[in-house]
Amino acid sequence: MTTTPTGRDGRPLVTTAMAAYSLGIKPNSFRSWARRHGIKAANYHREPGTTGQAPAMWDLADLTSAIRPGKAA
């Protein structure tokens, strides 16, 4: 059974591409934006049976905190 990792506010963690899309920027730009705002990936998740580096998973509550201080969950 596979469980979806969740963030601080109970929402599922999102991939870099999904997080970038939510801000209207490209994934490479998102990584730079996150670094400038002190946000780190909440988790790294790789499906069983796959190889290579696990993709970063981001907590939407962290993004909300960076965009709207004081509105975090």
DSSP file (Angstrom, degrees, kcal/mol; ACC not computed):
  #  RESIDUE AA STRUCTURE BP1 BP2  ACC     N-H-->O    O-->H-N    N-H-->O    O-->H-N    TCO  KAPPA ALPHA  PHI   PSI    X-CA   Y-CA   Z-CA
    1    1 A M              0   0    0      0, 0.0     2,-0.4     0, 0.0     0, 0.0   0.000 360.0 360.0 360.0 132.8    0.0    0.0    0.0
    2    2 A T        -     0   0    0      2,-0.0     2,-0.4     0, 0.0     0, 0.0  -0.850 360.0-159.8-102.8 133.3    1.3    3.4   -1.0
    3    3 A T        -     0   0    0     -2,-0.4     0, 0.0     0, 0.0     0, 0.0  -0.890  17.9-126.0-111.2 145.2    0.7    6.5    1.1
    4    4 A T        -     0   0    0     -2,-0.4     2,-0.1     1,-0.0    -2,-0.0  -0.777  27.7-122.6 -88.9 124.3    0.9   10.0   -0.1
    5    5 A P        -     0   0    0      0, 0.0     8,-2.3     0, 0.0     2,-0.3  -0.408  30.9-153.9 -65.2 140.7    3.2   12.2    2.0
    6    6 A T  B     -A   12   0A   0      6,-0.3     5,-0.1    -2,-0.1    53,-0.1  -0.816   4.6-127.7-118.2 158.3    1.4   15.2    3.4
    7    7 A G    >   -     0   0    0      4,-3.1     3,-1.5    -2,-0.3    -1,-0.1  -0.104  45.6 -76.0 -90.0-169.7    2.6   18.6    4.5
    8    8 A R  T 3  S+     0   0    0      1,-0.3    -2,-0.0     2,-0.1    -1,-0.0   0.804 131.1  46.1 -60.1 -32.2    2.1   20.6    7.7
    9    9 A D  T 3  S-     0   0    0      2,-0.1    -1,-0.3     3,-0.0    50,-0.0   0.345 119.7-104.3 -97.6   7.4   -1.5   21.5    6.8
   10   10 A G  S <  S+     0   0    0     -3,-1.5    -2,-0.1     1,-0.3     3,-0.1   0.323  79.9 127.7  91.0  -8.4   -2.5   18.0    5.7
   11   11 A R        -     0   0    0      1,-0.1    -4,-3.1    -5,-0.1    -1,-0.3  -0.521  69.5 -95.5 -78.3 151.0   -2.4   18.7    1.9
   12   12 A P  B     -A    6   0A   0      0, 0.0    48,-0.3     0, 0.0    -6,-0.3  -0.314  41.6-106.2 -62.7 147.2   -0.3   16.3   -0.2
   13   13 A L        -     0   0    0     -8,-2.3     2,-0.3    46,-0.1    46,-0.2  -0.420  38.6-140.2 -68.0 151.8    3.3   17.3   -1.0
   14   14 A V  E     -B   58   0B   0     44,-2.6    44,-3.6    -2,-0.1    -1,-0.0  -0.808  10.7-109.9-117.6 157.1    3.8   18.5   -4.6
   15   15 A T  E  >  -B   57   0B   0     -2,-0.3     4,-2.5    42,-0.2     5,-0.2  -0.249  37.0-103.0 -74.8 169.3    6.5   18.0   -7.1
   16   16 A T  H  > S+     0   0    0     40,-0.6     4,-2.7     1,-0.2     5,-0.2   0.910 123.3  52.1 -59.4 -43.1    8.8   20.8   -8.2
   17   17 A A  H  > S+     0   0    0      1,-0.2     4,-2.3     2,-0.2    -1,-0.2   0.904 111.0  46.7 -62.3 -41.3    6.9   21.1  -11.5
   18   18 A M  H  > S+     0   0    0      2,-0.2     4,-1.9     1,-0.2    -1,-0.2   0.901 113.1  48.8 -67.9 -40.6    3.6   21.4   -9.7
   19   19 A A  H  X S+     0   0    0     -4,-2.5     4,-0.9     2,-0.2    -2,-0.2   0.911 112.0  49.1 -64.8 -41.9    5.0   24.0   -7.2
   20   20 A A  H >X>S+     0   0    0     -4,-2.7     5,-2.4     1,-0.2     3,-0.9   0.920 109.4  52.2 -62.6 -44.0    6.5   26.0  -10.1
   21   21 A Y  H ><5S+     0   0    0     -4,-2.3     3,-0.9     1,-0.3    -1,-0.2   0.876 102.7  59.0 -60.0 -38.6    3.2   25.9  -11.9
   22   22 A S  H 3<5S+     0   0    0     -4,-1.9    -1,-0.3     1,-0.3    -2,-0.2   0.765 112.4  40.1 -64.2 -23.9    1.3   27.2   -8.8
   23   23 A L  H <<5S-     0   0    0     -3,-0.9    -1,-0.3    -4,-0.9    -2,-0.2   0.449 114.5-116.1-101.2  -3.2    3.6   30.3   -8.9
   24   24 A G  T <<5S+     0   0    0     -3,-0.9     2,-0.3    -4,-0.7    -3,-0.2   0.813  77.2 110.5  74.0  30.7    3.5   30.7  -12.7
   25   25 A I  S   <S-     0   0    0     -5,-2.4    -1,-0.3    -6,-0.1    -2,-0.2  -0.825  72.0 -93.5-130.3 170.7    7.2   30.0  -13.2
   26   26 A K     >  -     0   0    0     -2,-0.3     4,-2.5    -3,-0.1     3,-0.2  -0.481  39.3-109.3 -82.1 155.3    9.4   27.3  -14.7
   27   27 A P  H  > S+     0   0    0      0, 0.0     4,-2.2     0, 0.0     5,-0.2   0.870 118.4  50.3 -54.0 -42.1   10.9   24.5  -12.4
   28   28 A N  H  > S+     0   0    0      1,-0.2     4,-1.6     2,-0.2     5,-0.1   0.909 112.6  47.5 -64.4 -39.8   14.5   25.9  -12.6
   29   29 A S  H  > S+     0   0    0      1,-0.2     4,-2.6     2,-0.2    -1,-0.2   0.867 108.7  55.9 -66.5 -35.7   13.3   29.3  -11.7
   30   30 A F  H  X S+     0   0    0     -4,-2.5     4,-3.2     2,-0.2     5,-0.2   0.923 103.7  52.9 -62.6 -43.7   11.2   27.8   -8.9
   31   31 A R  H  X S+     0   0    0     -4,-2.2     4,-2.1     1,-0.2    -1,-0.2   0.908 112.0  45.7 -59.6 -40.9   14.3   26.2   -7.4
   32   32 A S  H  X S+     0   0    0     -4,-1.6     4,-2.4     2,-0.2    -1,-0.2   0.913 112.9  50.4 -66.3 -42.5   16.1   29.5   -7.4
   33   33 A W  H  X S+     0   0    0     -4,-2.6     4,-1.7     1,-0.2    -2,-0.2   0.927 110.9  48.9 -60.3 -46.1   13.0   31.3   -5.9
   34   34 A A  H  <>S+     0   0    0     -4,-3.2     5,-2.9     1,-0.2     4,-0.4   0.907 110.4  50.9 -62.1 -42.3   12.8   28.7   -3.2
   35   35 A R  H ><5S+     0   0    0     -4,-2.1     3,-1.2    -5,-0.2    -1,-0.2   0.925 109.4  50.3 -61.2 -44.8   16.5   29.0   -2.4
   36   36 A R  H 3<5S+     0   0    0     -4,-2.4    -1,-0.2     1,-0.3    -2,-0.2   0.816 113.8  45.9 -63.4 -30.7   16.2   32.8   -2.1
   37   37 A H  T 3<5S-     0   0    0     -4,-1.7    -1,-0.3    -5,-0.2    -2,-0.2   0.362 115.1-114.6 -95.1   4.7   13.2   32.5    0.3
   38   38 A G  T < 5 +     0   0    0     -3,-1.2     2,-0.5    -4,-0.4    -3,-0.2   0.766  64.4 147.8  72.4  25.5   14.9   29.8    2.4
   39   39 A I      < -     0   0    0     -5,-2.9     2,-0.3    -6,-0.2    -1,-0.2  -0.810  26.0-168.6 -97.6 132.6   12.5   27.0    1.5
   40   40 A K        -     0   0    0     -2,-0.5    19,-0.3     1,-0.1    22,-0.1  -0.853  35.1 -87.5-116.6 154.4   13.8   23.5    1.3
   41   41 A A        -     0   0    0     -2,-0.3    17,-0.2     1,-0.1     3,-0.1  -0.317  29.6-146.1 -57.8 139.1   12.1   20.4    0.0
   42   42 A A  S    S-     0   0    0     15,-1.9     2,-0.3     1,-0.2    16,-0.2   0.754  73.4 -12.2 -79.6 -25.0   10.0   18.7    2.6
   43   43 A N  E     -C   57   0B   0     14,-1.6    14,-3.0   -38,-0.1     2,-0.4  -0.971  56.5-128.3-164.0 166.9   10.7   15.2    1.3
   44   44 A Y  E     -C   56   0B   0     -2,-0.3     2,-0.5    12,-0.2    12,-0.2  -0.998  28.7-171.1-128.8 127.7   12.2   13.2   -1.6
   45   45 A H        +     0   0    0     10,-2.0     2,-0.4    -2,-0.4    -2,-0.0  -0.971  11.2 176.8-130.6 125.0   10.0   10.5   -3.0
   46   46 A R        -     0   0    0     -2,-0.5     3,-0.1     8,-0.2     8,-0.1  -0.991  32.9-118.4-125.0 132.8   10.9    7.8   -5.5
   47   47 A E    >   -     0   0    0     -2,-0.4     3,-1.7     1,-0.1    -2,-0.0  -0.370  42.6 -93.6 -65.2 144.8    8.4    5.1   -6.6
   48   48 A P  T 3  S+     0   0    0      0, 0.0    -1,-0.1     0, 0.0     3,-0.1  -0.324 111.5  27.9 -58.6 140.0    9.5    1.6   -5.8
   49   49 A G  T 3  S+     0   0    0      1,-0.3     2,-0.3    -3,-0.1    -2,-0.1   0.360  97.0 109.8  89.9  -5.2   11.3   -0.1   -8.7
   50   50 A T    <   -     0   0    0     -3,-1.7    -1,-0.3     2,-0.1     2,-0.2  -0.683  52.5-150.8-100.6 158.6   12.7    3.2  -10.2
   51   51 A T        +     0   0    0     -2,-0.3     2,-0.1    -3,-0.1    -4,-0.1  -0.728  47.4  50.8-120.8 172.3   16.3    4.3  -10.1
   52   52 A G  S    S-     0   0    0     -2,-0.2     2,-0.2    -6,-0.0    -2,-0.1  -0.390  95.7 -20.3  96.2-175.3   18.1    7.6  -10.1
   53   53 A Q        -     0   0    0     -2,-0.1    -2,-0.1     1,-0.1     0, 0.0  -0.455  68.6-117.3 -71.4 136.3   17.7   10.7   -7.9
   54   54 A A        -     0   0    0     -2,-0.2    -8,-0.2    -8,-0.1    -1,-0.1  -0.544  32.9-113.3 -73.1 134.8   14.4   11.0   -6.0
   55   55 A P        -     0   0    0      0, 0.0   -10,-2.0     0, 0.0     2,-0.1  -0.376  32.6-105.8 -70.0 148.2   12.4   14.0   -7.0
   56   56 A A  E     - C   0  44B   0    -12,-0.2   -40,-0.6    -2,-0.1     2,-0.4  -0.451  27.8-152.5 -72.5 143.7   11.9   16.8   -4.5
   57   57 A M  E     -BC  15  43B   0    -14,-3.0   -15,-1.9   -42,-0.2   -14,-1.6  -0.975  11.7-151.9-119.2 133.6    8.5   17.1   -2.9
   58   58 A W  E     -B   14   0B   0    -44,-3.6   -44,-2.6    -2,-0.4     2,-0.6  -0.825  12.5-128.0-113.9 144.4    7.4   20.5   -1.6
   59   59 A D    >>  -     0   0    0     -2,-0.3     4,-1.4   -19,-0.3     3,-0.8  -0.794  10.9-150.5 -89.6 120.8    5.0   21.5    1.2
   60   60 A L  H 3> S+     0   0    0     -2,-0.6     4,-2.5   -48,-0.3     5,-0.2   0.794  96.3  63.3 -62.2 -27.9    2.4   24.0    0.0
   61   61 A A  H 3> S+     0   0    0      1,-0.2     4,-2.2     2,-0.2    -1,-0.3   0.874 100.9  51.7 -64.6 -35.7    2.2   25.5    3.5
   62   62 A D  H <> S+     0   0    0     -3,-0.8     4,-1.8     2,-0.2    -1,-0.2   0.901 110.0  48.8 -65.8 -40.6    5.9   26.6    3.1
   63   63 A L  H  X S+     0   0    0     -4,-1.4     4,-2.2     1,-0.2     5,-0.2   0.917 110.6  50.8 -64.4 -42.8    5.1   28.3   -0.2
   64   64 A T  H  X S+     0   0    0     -4,-2.5     4,-3.2     1,-0.2     7,-0.2   0.906 108.2  53.0 -60.7 -41.9    2.1   30.0    1.4
   65   65 A S  H  < S+     0   0    0     -4,-2.2    -1,-0.2     1,-0.2    -2,-0.2   0.876 110.9  46.6 -61.3 -38.4    4.3   31.3    4.2
   66   66 A A  H  < S+     0   0    0     -4,-1.8    -1,-0.2     1,-0.1    -2,-0.2   0.858 118.5  40.5 -73.2 -35.4    6.8   32.7    1.8
   67   67 A I  H  < S+     0   0    0     -4,-2.2    -2,-0.2     1,-0.3    -3,-0.2   0.907 131.3  21.6 -79.9 -43.1    4.2   34.4   -0.4
   68   68 A R  S >< S-     0   0    0     -4,-3.2     3,-2.0    -5,-0.2    -1,-0.3  -0.752  80.9-149.9-129.3  84.8    1.9   35.7    2.4
   69   69 A P  T 3  S+     0   0    0      0, 0.0    -3,-0.1     0, 0.0    -4,-0.1  -0.247  84.8  27.4 -54.7 137.1    3.7   35.9    5.7
   70   70 A G  T 3  S+     0   0    0     -5,-0.1    -5,-0.1     0, 0.0     0, 0.0   0.365 101.5  86.8  92.2  -5.0    1.3   35.4    8.7
   71   71 A K    <   +     0   0    0     -3,-2.0    -6,-0.1    -7,-0.2    -7,-0.1   0.217  57.9 127.6-109.4  13.1   -1.0   33.1    6.6
   72   72 A A              0   0    0      1,-0.1   -10,-0.1    -7,-0.1   -11,-0.1  -0.274 360.0 360.0 -71.3 156.8    0.8   29.8    7.2
   73   73 A A              0   0    0    -12,-0.1    -1,-0.1     0, 0.0   -11,-0.1   0.454 360.0 360.0 -79.8 360.0   -1.0   26.8    8.5
